[in-house]
Amino acid sequence: MAQDKTLVCRDCGNEFIFTAGEQEFYASRGLKNEPKRCPTCRSARRSENRAEGGERRTYEVVCAACGVQTTVPFEPTEGRPVYCKDCYAKTKESE
């Protein structure tokens, strides 16, 4: 069973608790990375995005598996593959 973890926010540097319940929620959604921001900074960031019109920035990429051009809601990191929606779903199924 998961136990509470103390993490450090990458924005404000304050410690926050990543509870066992939150960890189970993340796991149930297939999320593997722990949160990088405390709840206050996450909320502020969402509010900031909404104030800017609520539109997320998207990036044009070429799928590493099938070569189709697609858009993603995050800035791709050099050296890491980016997949289209269909290929990403296939990689999640095979895990």
Sequence and secondary structure as in RCSB ss.txt:
>XXXX:A:sequence
MAQDKTLVCRDCGNEFIFTAGEQEFYASRGLKNEPKRCPTCRSARRSENRAEGGERRTYEVVCAACGVQTTVPFE
PTEGRPVYCKDCYAKTKESE
>XXXX:A:secstr
    EEEE TTT  EEEE HHHHHHHHHTT  S  SS HHHHHHHHHHHHHTTS    EEEE TTT  EEEESS 
  TTS    HHHHHHHHHT 
